[in-house]
Amino acid sequence: MRTLSLLAALIFSTSAMAGPDDVVRPYPPQQVAAGTYVIHGPQGVPSAANQSFMNNPAWIVTNEGVVVIDPGSSVQVGRMVVEQIRKTTDKPVTHVFDTHVHGDHWLGNQAILEAWPKATFIAHPDMIKLAKSGADAFWIKLMSDMTGGYTDGTRAEIPTVEAADGQAFKIGGKTFRIHSSTDAHSKTDLMIEMVEDRILFTADNVLNNQVMNLRDGTFKGVMKATDRALALNMALYVPGHGKTGDRKFVEDQKAYFATLMSEVRRMYDEGKSDYEMKPVIAEKLKAYQDWAEWDTNLGQQISLAILEIEQE
């Protein structure tokens, strides 16, 4: 009975904290380059403990204003991001890039609009279409369910400006070049190159020390995007999750996927099932076993890789 009482108290206290006027506890930004800031969110899935915050919101202070990339998973996260932006500059946010349809990256749009109603929101055309056709409601509900209602009050503010592959947005003396795909992490992905500063925001096409959830994507597409990121030879890479760094972590992801896919293909040709493959592949990939979501996503990746091979 005492355990049940404690559990009930915990649930009650979580619900009492939740609501449309809340703000996620503050996470200080890191200045990764001149005028460029990233909040490196905790790695893992959305939860009551992390208040739904687990991506890497970023912003760039330009001559004309601030450009935000992925303001987060809820209005509560977005308000925290707004507070942190205001600590770094008094310029308004003029543009927001939402890198893909997964709600942990863009449902913070609402908070940006609350603070700067004239901001322009930009995304992949397929992201916009999916959001308008029900992905918005799906992600709002998922975030609420996973956080015990903490994100309640979040409203989907869907981007209105489409970004094409190769398109260059000139904003405040900076060039933001788009590298988009239709078959990578979510099939609605933008990677954003800051040309003058040689920085690439990879979104979730490349993660740092994290095993990727690929339910909505393809291995072929992610591997192609990873190669594209490396070919750009940037000075700095900002992943969708995990720490900002140089090309080393991008190379690590390339090596991880190359090993996983070659082993799955080899054992598939031998007639092995996914559960027979997993211990062998886990051993081959043991150098990566400390990556976030290893236990959650490795088995899933093997099963998805088999399906992808069968569709070739």
Helices and strands as residue ranges (DSSP letters): H 2-17, E 30-33, E 36-38, E 58-61, E 66-69, H 75-88, E 93-98, H 103-106, H 109-115, E 120-123, H 125-130, I 131-135, H 136-146, E 161-162, E 168-171, E 174-181, E 189-194, E 199-203, H 219-232, E 236-239, H 248-269, H 274-284, G 286-288, H 294-310
